[in-house]
Amino acid sequence: MSVLDILIIPDKRLKHKSSEVEVFDENLEMIVKNMFDTLYASGNGIGLAAPQVGILKRIVVIDLKENGDSNP
């Protein structure tokens, strides 16, 4: 998968309205996987919203596991 660039304030793209997700297809699955890769690579935080990586869709990934915990 890929690690995406995380946008930070004052990037103007963070102020745009995101679109709703209507279909969970292969493209969306790839976006979610890339977002998790980005979250883990950042080493910071428990979640990531799609607009933070320049994707204007209403998607958020969250990992509430403790470090090293393999249980969901």
N, CA, C and O atoms as CSV, one atom per row, in Angstrom:
chain,resi,resn,atom,element,x,y,z
A,1,MET,N,N,0.828,-1.178,0.000
A,1,MET,CA,C,0.000,0.000,0.000
A,1,MET,C,C,0.879,1.251,0.000
A,1,MET,O,O,2.092,1.171,-0.197
A,2,SER,N,N,0.256,2.397,0.221
A,2,SER,CA,C,0.980,3.662,0.133
A,2,SER,C,C,0.795,4.506,1.387
A,2,SER,O,O,-0.248,4.468,2.040
A,3,VAL,N,N,1.820,5.256,1.698
A,3,VAL,CA,C,1.730,6.253,2.753
A,3,VAL,C,C,1.457,7.586,2.064
A,3,VAL,O,O,2.198,8.008,1.176
A,4,LEU,N,N,0.384,8.235,2.489
A,4,LEU,CA,C,-0.049,9.491,1.877
A,4,LEU,C,C,0.501,10.678,2.658
A,4,LEU,O,O,0.831,10.556,3.838
A,5,ASP,N,N,0.599,11.822,1.998
A,5,ASP,CA,C,1.019,13.050,2.674
A,5,ASP,C,C,-0.131,13.563,3.531
A,5,ASP,O,O,-1.272,13.622,3.072
A,6,ILE,N,N,0.162,13.932,4.765
A,6,ILE,CA,C,-0.847,14.488,5.659
A,6,ILE,C,C,-0.816,16.004,5.559
A,6,ILE,O,O,0.230,16.630,5.735
A,7,LEU,N,N,-1.971,16.585,5.275
A,7,LEU,CA,C,-2.088,18.032,5.166
A,7,LEU,C,C,-2.185,18.638,6.558
A,7,LEU,O,O,-2.737,18.033,7.477
A,8,ILE,N,N,-1.651,19.820,6.699
A,8,ILE,CA,C,-1.733,20.518,7.984
A,8,ILE,C,C,-2.264,21.928,7.754
A,8,ILE,O,O,-2.141,22.492,6.667
A,9,ILE,N,N,-2.851,22.473,8.798
A,9,ILE,CA,C,-3.363,23.840,8.758
A,9,ILE,C,C,-2.191,24.768,8.480
A,9,ILE,O,O,-1.150,24.605,9.116
A,10,PRO,N,N,-2.292,25.711,7.589
A,10,PRO,CA,C,-3.459,26.347,6.995
A,10,PRO,C,C,-3.785,25.864,5.578
A,10,PRO,O,O,-4.312,26.655,4.796
A,11,ASP,N,N,-3.508,24.643,5.214
A,11,ASP,CA,C,-3.800,24.149,3.866
A,11,ASP,C,C,-5.281,24.365,3.554
A,11,ASP,O,O,-6.149,23.889,4.286
A,12,LYS,N,N,-5.562,25.072,2.481
A,12,LYS,CA,C,-6.936,25.439,2.118
A,12,LYS,C,C,-7.809,24.236,1.771
A,12,LYS,O,O,-9.034,24.312,1.863
A,13,ARG,N,N,-7.187,23.132,1.373
A,13,ARG,CA,C,-7.979,21.942,1.031
A,13,ARG,C,C,-8.706,21.385,2.246
A,13,ARG,O,O,-9.693,20.666,2.093
A,14,LEU,N,N,-8.243,21.700,3.436
A,14,LEU,CA,C,-8.890,21.213,4.656
A,14,LEU,C,C,-10.227,21.908,4.929
A,14,LEU,O,O,-10.982,21.474,5.799
A,15,LYS,N,N,-10.520,22.970,4.202
A,15,LYS,CA,C,-11.767,23.702,4.401
A,15,LYS,C,C,-12.851,23.329,3.393
A,15,LYS,O,O,-13.978,23.812,3.495
A,16,HIS,N,N,-12.530,22.485,2.432
A,16,HIS,CA,C,-13.512,22.099,1.421
A,16,HIS,C,C,-14.479,21.061,1.978
A,16,HIS,O,O,-14.118,20.262,2.842
A,17,LYS,N,N,-15.700,21.082,1.479
A,17,LYS,CA,C,-16.715,20.115,1.912
A,17,LYS,C,C,-16.460,18.767,1.240
A,17,LYS,O,O,-16.207,18.696,0.037
A,18,SER,N,N,-16.531,17.711,2.027
A,18,SER,CA,C,-16.330,16.357,1.508
A,18,SER,C,C,-17.647,15.759,1.026
A,18,SER,O,O,-18.723,16.115,1.506
A,19,SER,N,N,-17.537,14.848,0.074
A,19,SER,CA,C,-18.725,14.187,-0.460
A,19,SER,C,C,-19.019,12.916,0.323
A,19,SER,O,O,-18.133,12.315,0.930
A,20,GLU,N,N,-20.288,12.524,0.292
A,20,GLU,CA,C,-20.705,11.290,0.962
A,20,GLU,C,C,-20.196,10.081,0.188
A,20,GLU,O,O,-20.016,10.138,-1.029
A,21,VAL,N,N,-19.968,9.001,0.900
A,21,VAL,CA,C,-19.590,7.733,0.272
A,21,VAL,C,C,-20.870,6.941,0.058
A,21,VAL,O,O,-21.633,6.710,0.996
A,22,GLU,N,N,-21.097,6.529,-1.176
A,22,GLU,CA,C,-22.325,5.802,-1.485
A,22,GLU,C,C,-22.075,4.333,-1.807
A,22,GLU,O,O,-22.965,3.501,-1.631
A,23,VAL,N,N,-20.873,4.007,-2.276
A,23,VAL,CA,C,-20.558,2.627,-2.644
A,23,VAL,C,C,-19.174,2.282,-2.111
A,23,VAL,O,O,-18.220,3.039,-2.293
A,24,PHE,N,N,-19.075,1.130,-1.450
A,24,PHE,CA,C,-17.769,0.666,-0.988
A,24,PHE,C,C,-17.233,-0.297,-2.046
A,24,PHE,O,O,-17.546,-1.487,-2.041
A,25,ASP,N,N,-16.421,0.244,-2.953
A,25,ASP,CA,C,-15.869,-0.545,-4.050
A,25,ASP,C,C,-14.371,-0.762,-3.842
A,25,ASP,O,O,-13.824,-0.411,-2.797
A,26,GLU,N,N,-13.713,-1.343,-4.848
A,26,GLU,CA,C,-12.273,-1.626,-4.739
A,26,GLU,C,C,-11.457,-0.352,-4.563
A,26,GLU,O,O,-10.464,-0.349,-3.835
A,27,ASN,N,N,-11.861,0.723,-5.218
A,27,ASN,CA,C,-11.149,1.990,-5.095
A,27,ASN,C,C,-11.225,2.509,-3.654
A,27,ASN,O,O,-10.224,2.960,-3.096
A,28,LEU,N,N,-12.402,2.442,-3.067
A,28,LEU,CA,C,-12.558,2.896,-1.695
A,28,LEU,C,C,-11.787,1.996,-0.726
A,28,LEU,O,O,-11.214,2.479,0.250
A,29,GLU,N,N,-11.775,0.704,-0.992
A,29,GLU,CA,C,-11.008,-0.218,-0.157
A,29,GLU,C,C,-9.514,0.153,-0.180
A,29,GLU,O,O,-8.845,0.104,0.852
A,30,MET,N,N,-9.003,0.518,-1.344
A,30,MET,CA,C,-7.603,0.926,-1.473
A,30,MET,C,C,-7.348,2.230,-0.711
A,30,MET,O,O,-6.310,2.381,-0.067
A,31,ILE,N,N,-8.284,3.160,-0.783
A,31,ILE,CA,C,-8.150,4.420,-0.043
A,31,ILE,C,C,-8.052,4.135,1.454
A,31,ILE,O,O,-7.185,4.680,2.137
A,32,VAL,N,N,-8.937,3.284,1.959
A,32,VAL,CA,C,-8.947,2.959,3.389
A,32,VAL,C,C,-7.633,2.287,3.796
A,32,VAL,O,O,-7.061,2.624,4.832
A,33,LYS,N,N,-7.158,1.353,2.996
A,33,LYS,CA,C,-5.882,0.687,3.304
A,33,LYS,C,C,-4.738,1.699,3.332
A,33,LYS,O,O,-3.892,1.657,4.226
A,34,ASN,N,N,-4.712,2.601,2.361
A,34,ASN,CA,C,-3.671,3.625,2.322
A,34,ASN,C,C,-3.769,4.564,3.519
A,34,ASN,O,O,-2.754,5.006,4.057
A,35,MET,N,N,-4.996,4.863,3.929
A,35,MET,CA,C,-5.173,5.726,5.098
A,35,MET,C,C,-4.651,5.045,6.364
A,35,MET,O,O,-4.013,5.694,7.193
A,36,PHE,N,N,-4.916,3.736,6.525
A,36,PHE,CA,C,-4.371,3.021,7.685
A,36,PHE,C,C,-2.847,2.985,7.622
A,36,PHE,O,O,-2.189,3.177,8.645
A,37,ASP,N,N,-2.271,2.742,6.439
A,37,ASP,CA,C,-0.813,2.764,6.300
A,37,ASP,C,C,-0.255,4.115,6.715
A,37,ASP,O,O,0.777,4.188,7.383
A,38,THR,N,N,-0.931,5.177,6.323
A,38,THR,CA,C,-0.504,6.533,6.655
A,38,THR,C,C,-0.606,6.777,8.154
A,38,THR,O,O,0.297,7.356,8.757
A,39,LEU,N,N,-1.711,6.334,8.758
A,39,LEU,CA,C,-1.900,6.493,10.198
A,39,LEU,C,C,-0.784,5.792,10.958
A,39,LEU,O,O,-0.187,6.380,11.861
A,40,TYR,N,N,-0.496,4.548,10.608
A,40,TYR,CA,C,0.537,3.791,11.314
A,40,TYR,C,C,1.928,4.391,11.082
A,40,TYR,O,O,2.748,4.436,11.999
A,41,ALA,N,N,2.188,4.849,9.860
A,41,ALA,CA,C,3.502,5.430,9.554
A,41,ALA,C,C,3.722,6.748,10.296
A,41,ALA,O,O,4.859,7.113,10.598
A,42,SER,N,N,2.641,7.454,10.584
A,42,SER,CA,C,2.783,8.741,11.267
A,42,SER,C,C,3.237,8.548,12.712
A,42,SER,O,O,3.907,9.412,13.278
A,43,GLY,N,N,2.866,7.403,13.312
A,43,GLY,CA,C,3.231,7.149,14.696
A,43,GLY,C,C,2.571,8.096,15.677
A,43,GLY,O,O,3.008,8.230,16.820
A,44,ASN,N,N,1.503,8.757,15.217
A,44,ASN,CA,C,0.883,9.787,16.032
A,44,ASN,C,C,-0.631,9.748,15.853
A,44,ASN,O,O,-1.127,9.976,14.749
A,45,GLY,N,N,-1.359,9.465,16.907
A,45,GLY,CA,C,-2.813,9.521,16.852
A,45,GLY,C,C,-3.462,8.157,16.714
A,45,GLY,O,O,-2.802,7.139,16.502
A,46,ILE,N,N,-4.799,8.177,16.846
A,46,ILE,CA,C,-5.571,6.942,16.738
A,46,ILE,C,C,-6.499,6.953,15.530
A,46,ILE,O,O,-7.169,5.959,15.249
A,47,GLY,N,N,-6.538,8.076,14.818
A,47,GLY,CA,C,-7.447,8.161,13.683
A,47,GLY,C,C,-6.973,9.149,12.647
A,47,GLY,O,O,-6.072,9.956,12.878
A,48,LEU,N,N,-7.615,9.057,11.488
A,48,LEU,CA,C,-7.260,9.913,10.365
A,48,LEU,C,C,-8.498,10.098,9.497
A,48,LEU,O,O,-9.183,9.128,9.172
A,49,ALA,N,N,-8.783,11.329,9.125
A,49,ALA,CA,C,-9.902,11.633,8.238
A,49,ALA,C,C,-9.384,11.817,6.816
A,49,ALA,O,O,-8.281,12.321,6.604
A,50,ALA,N,N,-10.188,11.406,5.854
A,50,ALA,CA,C,-9.772,11.476,4.449
A,50,ALA,C,C,-9.328,12.880,4.021
A,50,ALA,O,O,-8.333,12.994,3.306
A,51,PRO,N,N,-10.020,13.954,4.424
A,51,PRO,CA,C,-9.543,15.285,4.019
A,51,PRO,C,C,-8.123,15.602,4.495
A,51,PRO,O,O,-7.435,16.418,3.883
A,52,GLN,N,N,-7.683,14.964,5.578
A,52,GLN,CA,C,-6.331,15.194,6.072
A,52,GLN,C,C,-5.267,14.668,5.111
A,52,GLN,O,O,-4.102,15.056,5.200
A,53,VAL,N,N,-5.666,13.788,4.195
A,53,VAL,CA,C,-4.732,13.272,3.194
A,53,VAL,C,C,-5.155,13.695,1.789
A,53,VAL,O,O,-4.773,13.071,0.799
A,54,GLY,N,N,-5.954,14.772,1.714
A,54,GLY,CA,C,-6.321,15.354,0.426
A,54,GLY,C,C,-7.418,14.623,-0.322
A,54,GLY,O,O,-7.587,14.840,-1.522
A,55,ILE,N,N,-8.174,13.755,0.359
A,55,ILE,CA,C,-9.272,13.023,-0.276
A,55,ILE,C,C,-10.575,13.592,0.273
A,55,ILE,O,O,-10.877,13.435,1.456
A,56,LEU,N,N,-11.340,14.251,-0.583
A,56,LEU,CA,C,-12.547,14.938,-0.132
A,56,LEU,C,C,-13.751,14.003,-0.126
A,56,LEU,O,O,-14.716,14.197,-0.865
A,57,LYS,N,N,-13.668,12.995,0.719
A,57,LYS,CA,C,-14.759,12.045,0.947
A,57,LYS,C,C,-14.947,11.914,2.452
A,57,LYS,O,O,-14.005,12.099,3.222
A,58,ARG,N,N,-16.163,11.595,2.863
A,58,ARG,CA,C,-16.465,11.448,4.290
A,58,ARG,C,C,-16.048,10.054,4.770
A,58,ARG,O,O,-16.866,9.147,4.927
A,59,ILE,N,N,-14.751,9.932,4.990
A,59,ILE,CA,C,-14.161,8.668,5.440
A,59,ILE,C,C,-13.268,8.983,6.635
A,59,ILE,O,O,-12.567,9.994,6.657
A,60,VAL,N,N,-13.309,8.104,7.620
A,60,VAL,CA,C,-12.393,8.214,8.754
A,60,VAL,C,C,-11.955,6.801,9.130
A,60,VAL,O,O,-12.758,5.868,9.126
A,61,VAL,N,N,-10.676,6.660,9.454
A,61,VAL,CA,C,-10.169,5.380,9.957
A,61,VAL,C,C,-9.720,5.603,11.397
A,61,VAL,O,O,-9.133,6.631,11.734
A,62,ILE,N,N,-10.014,4.611,12.237
A,62,ILE,CA,C,-9.678,4.701,13.657
A,62,ILE,C,C,-9.135,3.353,14.107
A,62,ILE,O,O,-9.669,2.307,13.741
A,63,ASP,N,N,-8.075,3.382,14.900
A,63,ASP,CA,C,-7.513,2.166,15.476
A,63,ASP,C,C,-7.411,2.394,16.986
A,63,ASP,O,O,-6.594,3.191,17.447
A,64,LEU,N,N,-8.250,1.687,17.748
A,64,LEU,CA,C,-8.275,1.861,19.194
A,64,LEU,C,C,-7.455,0.822,19.950
A,64,LEU,O,O,-7.469,0.789,21.181
A,65,LYS,N,N,-6.732,-0.036,19.206
A,65,LYS,CA,C,-5.892,-1.048,19.854
A,65,LYS,C,C,-4.699,-0.384,20.526
A,65,LYS,O,O,-4.200,0.648,20.076
A,66,GLU,N,N,-4.260,-0.998,21.604
A,66,GLU,CA,C,-3.030,-0.535,22.237
A,66,GLU,C,C,-1.863,-1.033,21.403
A,66,GLU,O,O,-1.998,-2.053,20.727
A,67,ASN,N,N,-0.730,-0.360,21.423
A,67,ASN,CA,C,0.441,-0.779,20.649
A,67,ASN,C,C,0.762,-2.244,20.913
A,67,ASN,O,O,0.870,-2.673,22.062
A,68,GLY,N,N,0.911,-3.004,19.835
A,68,GLY,CA,C,1.281,-4.397,19.952
A,68,GLY,C,C,0.120,-5.328,20.244
A,68,GLY,O,O,0.306,-6.545,20.253
A,69,ASP,N,N,-1.072,-4.800,20.484
A,69,ASP,CA,C,-2.237,-5.622,20.769
A,69,ASP,C,C,-2.781,-6.210,19.466
A,69,ASP,O,O,-3.116,-5.460,18.549
A,70,SER,N,N,-2.871,-7.507,19.371
A,70,SER,CA,C,-3.334,-8.135,18.135
A,70,SER,C,C,-4.829,-8.444,18.177
A,70,SER,O,O,-5.386,-8.920,17.187
A,71,ASN,N,N,-5.485,-8.181,19.306
A,71,ASN,CA,C,-6.929,-8.413,19.396
A,71,ASN,C,C,-7.686,-7.207,18.863
A,71,ASN,O,O,-7.310,-6.070,19.148
A,72,PRO,N,N,-8.760,-7.438,18.082
A,72,PRO,CA,C,-9.537,-6.300,17.553
A,72,PRO,C,C,-10.232,-5.521,18.637
A,72,PRO,O,O,-10.920,-4.541,18.349
